[in-house]
Amino acid sequence: MQEYDFLVIGSGSGLDVANAMAGRGNSVAVVEEGRLGGTCLNRGCIPSKRLLYHADVMETIERAGEFEIDAEVTDVDFAEIVRKVNEDVSESSESIRRGLESSDAHDLFSGTGQFVDDRTVEVVDGDDEGAALRADTVLIATGTRPSIPPIEGIEEVDHLTSTEALRLEEPPDRLVIVGGGYIAAELGHFFDTFGSDVTIVGRREHLLPEADAEVGEAFTDRYADRFDVYAGYEAVAADEDDGEVTVEARPYPEADSVRAGGETVGAPDEAEDVTVTGDELLVATGRRPNTDMLNLDATGVETDVNGFVETDEYLRTDAEGVWALGDVVGEYLLKHSANHEAKAVVRNLLGDEPEPVDYSAMPFAVFASPEVAGVGARERDLREADAEYATRTYAYDETARGSAMHADGFVKVLIDLDGEIEGCHVVGPEASNLIEEVVVAMTAGSGTVADIRDAVHIHPALSEVVDRAFSGQFSRGGGGHDHNHHS
């Protein structure tokens, strides 16, 4: 039995806590079954966004004609793009490994960690199989993996998840994507840009169902112009024959309408089943927590019905001395959320008084085309809460920069009747950057319209679309109101 002050299972954002603990003179153990760096570095945001930037460059060239520039792409070395991105990712992961192995403050154990009791972990496979570790404080940061829904025949179909899709060295001729969330949106954009015919089958009325509905509808309309989009359909069966994949889908009862190829074809109870075919099938229907391999039954750690670790507002589990953060707690499956939680755990482990994690201004972004970003409440959240609110929408092309860019999109603002920002939602170029001033206003400022409106915005920068969305006349909603409101 090896004794430590602190032990973390998982090497993503949990490493931030491990490093902070080591910096305070604590003995630290890190248990990791695979590559160092977690999902984001190895299988998630870093490789996907690196690949997607290539698609952005390609799209810029393809749109050059709109700006009276005659340009053409003469060659694309797709395999080299993918190889370079994955080589960079691998080197970054190895750099983390070298750093840990050379550290006097960290001990790295390669293999799967399983609990023996609340704060005792055994490594059950890998290079360090058999190691038994005990720590005063244990952090569960084991993340998630792709979830495969109960589609009939899916086990017999050679399908992709996001992990494999990020390593394909040739774009499929025809790609079927099951799922309508951000992974489907981003990878659909990527493969379409490099020549794949893409079909998307998603259960909800709109793609990006977690976004504000107005944004989701606009995004779905844009995607329906590019791809065959079946929003409001559930994939129920899959088959593979002679290299061709067939997916059968039927209207999903919880969707309000169905779109196919950009056309509304009726409510689900009026629509017919559909069959789609392709050369490859990508299943992008969400992620499941990696808690089933931890033997949590040996501990007091509780999980919810989906297997995510239950914590209090400080990220403490029900077991004394055991904490959790990141995707495995299921609050937000976002790297920046995991980093935010890591800072909170460090504060709460090393500080005098625990502080709750503040999720009130947690943004998200989808690096598709168009980009989507949001923070705070959606309009349906306010309606469900029967809240009184006001809203205002402003289009990119009503600004000088947006017009010059031929930008299609808008910024939507939601405020309460005292001018406090409830939420902001963006669809269009640079959405992931434009949302940030709203996040700062909600976090560090007073969180009101005045924070944005009173700040000087560079003219004619794209940020003027945010400024103008927060200026002028708002339409009042909620509580049965439907008239205009000045804030």
Secondary structure as the mmCIF struct_conf table of DSSP 4:
data_model
#
loop_
_struct_conf.conf_type_id
_struct_conf.id
_struct_conf.beg_label_comp_id
_struct_conf.beg_label_asym_id
_struct_conf.beg_label_seq_id
_struct_conf.end_label_comp_id
_struct_conf.end_label_asym_id
_struct_conf.end_label_seq_id
STRN STRN1 GLN A 2 ILE A 9
BEND BEND1 SER A 11 GLY A 12
TURN_TY1_P TURN_TY1_P1 SER A 13 SER A 13
HELX_RH_AL_P HELX_RH_AL_P1 GLY A 14 GLY A 23
TURN_TY1_P TURN_TY1_P2 ARG A 24 GLY A 25
STRN STRN2 VAL A 28 GLU A 32
BEND BEND2 GLU A 33 GLY A 34
TURN_TY1_P TURN_TY1_P3 LEU A 36 GLY A 37
HELX_RH_AL_P HELX_RH_AL_P2 GLY A 38 ARG A 43
BEND BEND3 GLY A 44 GLY A 44
HELX_RH_AL_P HELX_RH_AL_P3 CYS A 45 GLU A 62
TURN_TY1_P TURN_TY1_P4 ARG A 63 ARG A 63
HELX_RH_3T_P HELX_RH_3T_P1 ALA A 64 PHE A 67
TURN_TY1_P TURN_TY1_P5 GLU A 68 GLU A 68
HELX_RH_AL_P HELX_RH_AL_P4 PHE A 78 GLU A 101
TURN_TY1_P TURN_TY1_P6 SER A 102 SER A 102
BEND BEND4 ASP A 104 ALA A 105
STRN STRN3 HIS A 106 SER A 110
BEND BEND5 GLY A 111 GLY A 111
STRN STRN4 GLY A 113 ASP A 117
TURN_TY1_P TURN_TY1_P7 ASP A 118 ARG A 119
STRN STRN5 THR A 120 VAL A 123
BEND BEND6 ASP A 125 GLY A 126
TURN_TY1_P TURN_TY1_P8 ASP A 127 GLY A 130
STRN STRN6 ALA A 132 ILE A 140
STRN STRN7 THR A 144 PRO A 146
STRN STRN8 GLU A 152 GLU A 152
TURN_TY1_P TURN_TY1_P9 GLY A 153 GLY A 153
HELX_RH_3T_P HELX_RH_3T_P2 ILE A 154 GLU A 156
BEND BEND7 VAL A 157 VAL A 157
STRN STRN9 LEU A 160 LEU A 160
HELX_RH_AL_P HELX_RH_AL_P5 SER A 162 ALA A 165
TURN_TY1_P TURN_TY1_P10 LEU A 166 ARG A 167
BEND BEND8 GLU A 169 GLU A 170
BEND BEND9 ASP A 173 ASP A 173
STRN STRN10 ARG A 174 VAL A 178
BEND BEND10 GLY A 181 GLY A 181
HELX_RH_AL_P HELX_RH_AL_P6 TYR A 182 THR A 193
TURN_TY1_P TURN_TY1_P11 PHE A 194 GLY A 195
STRN STRN11 ASP A 197 GLY A 202
BEND BEND11 ARG A 203 LEU A 208
TURN_TY1_P TURN_TY1_P12 PRO A 209 GLU A 210
BEND BEND12 ALA A 211 ALA A 211
HELX_RH_AL_P HELX_RH_AL_P7 ALA A 213 ARG A 226
BEND BEND13 PHE A 227 PHE A 227
STRN STRN12 ASP A 228 ALA A 231
TURN_TY1_P TURN_TY1_P13 GLY A 232 GLY A 232
STRN STRN13 TYR A 233 ASP A 241
TURN_TY1_P TURN_TY1_P14 ASP A 242 GLY A 243
STRN STRN14 GLU A 244 PRO A 251
TURN_TY1_P TURN_TY1_P15 PRO A 253 GLU A 254
BEND BEND14 ASP A 256 ASP A 256
STRN STRN15 VAL A 258 ALA A 260
TURN_TY1_P TURN_TY1_P16 GLY A 261 GLY A 262
STRN STRN16 GLU A 263 GLY A 266
TURN_TY1_P TURN_TY1_P17 PRO A 268 GLU A 270
BEND BEND15 ALA A 271 ALA A 271
HELX_LH_PP_P HELX_LH_PP_P1 GLU A 272 ASP A 273
STRN STRN17 VAL A 274 GLY A 278
BEND BEND16 ASP A 279 ASP A 279
STRN STRN18 GLU A 280 VAL A 283
BEND BEND17 THR A 285 THR A 285
STRN STRN19 ARG A 287 PRO A 289
TURN_TY1_P TURN_TY1_P18 ASN A 290 ASN A 295
HELX_RH_3T_P HELX_RH_3T_P3 LEU A 296 ALA A 298
BEND BEND18 THR A 299 GLY A 300
STRN STRN20 THR A 303 THR A 303
TURN_TY1_P TURN_TY1_P19 VAL A 305 ASN A 306
BEND BEND19 GLY A 307 GLY A 307
HELX_LH_PP_P HELX_LH_PP_P2 PHE A 308 PHE A 308
STRN STRN21 VAL A 309 VAL A 309
HELX_LH_PP_P HELX_LH_PP_P3 GLU A 310 GLU A 310
TURN_TY1_P TURN_TY1_P20 GLU A 313 TYR A 314
BEND BEND20 LEU A 315 LEU A 315
STRN STRN22 ARG A 316 ARG A 316
BEND BEND21 ASP A 318 ALA A 319
TURN_TY1_P TURN_TY1_P21 GLU A 320 GLY A 321
STRN STRN23 VAL A 322 ALA A 324
HELX_RH_3T_P HELX_RH_3T_P4 GLY A 326 VAL A 329
BEND BEND22 GLU A 331 GLU A 331
HELX_RH_AL_P HELX_RH_AL_P8 LYS A 335 LEU A 350
BEND BEND23 GLY A 351 GLU A 353
TURN_TY1_P TURN_TY1_P22 SER A 360 ALA A 361
STRN STRN24 PHE A 364 VAL A 366
BEND BEND24 ALA A 368 PRO A 370
STRN STRN25 VAL A 372 GLY A 376
HELX_RH_AL_P HELX_RH_AL_P9 GLU A 379 GLU A 384
TURN_TY1_P TURN_TY1_P23 ALA A 385 ASP A 386
STRN STRN26 TYR A 389 ALA A 395
HELX_RH_3T_P HELX_RH_3T_P5 TYR A 396 GLU A 398
BEND BEND25 THR A 399 THR A 399
HELX_RH_AL_P HELX_RH_AL_P10 ALA A 400 ALA A 404
TURN_TY1_P TURN_TY1_P24 MET A 405 HIS A 406
STRN STRN27 PHE A 410 ILE A 415
TURN_TY1_P TURN_TY1_P25 LEU A 417 ASP A 418
BEND BEND26 GLY A 419 GLY A 419
STRN STRN28 GLU A 420 GLU A 420
STRN STRN29 ILE A 421 VAL A 427
BEND BEND27 GLY A 428 GLY A 428
TURN_TY1_P TURN_TY1_P26 PRO A 429 GLU A 430
HELX_RH_AL_P HELX_RH_AL_P11 ALA A 431 THR A 443
TURN_TY1_P TURN_TY1_P27 ALA A 444 ALA A 444
BEND BEND28 GLY A 445 GLY A 445
STRN STRN30 THR A 448 THR A 448
HELX_RH_AL_P HELX_RH_AL_P12 VAL A 449 ARG A 453
TURN_TY1_P TURN_TY1_P28 ASP A 454 ASP A 454
BEND BEND29 ALA A 455 ALA A 455
TURN_TY1_P TURN_TY1_P29 HIS A 459 PRO A 460
BEND BEND30 ALA A 461 ALA A 461
TURN_TY1_P TURN_TY1_P30 LEU A 462 SER A 463
HELX_RH_AL_P HELX_RH_AL_P13 GLU A 464 ALA A 469
TURN_TY1_P TURN_TY1_P31 PHE A 470 PHE A 470
BEND BEND31 SER A 471 GLY A 472
STRN STRN31 GLN A 473 GLY A 477
BEND BEND32 GLY A 478 GLY A 478
TURN_TY1_P TURN_TY1_P32 GLY A 479 GLY A 480
BEND BEND33 HIS A 483 HIS A 483
STRN STRN32 ASN A 484 HIS A 486
#
